[in-house]
Amino acid sequence: MQTPSPSSRATVYFDGDLHRALRLKAAASGLSISDLVNRAVSAALAEDAEDVQAHRDRASEPVVDFADLVVSLKASGKI
């Protein structure tokens, strides 16, 4: 299990309506705004990590030029 890193303070400015929605969600969920924001940022970064890994997994695939592909499809009668 990974040890949590110490917290750091940051100032974030939200659109007024978004901040209101965030406050209401925090109250309804029993979580703090900081907890909600940390979870959202973690989820976004996890998605980015998946995208990076998918890109790395496909790095060895051959690159297909779009123009060449279209010409090939036309020549084969597929379009």
Secondary structure, DSSP 8 states (H G I E B T S, - for coil): ---------------HHHHHHHHHHHHHHT--HHHHHHHHHHHHHHHHHHHHHHHHHTTTS----HHHHHHHHHHTT--
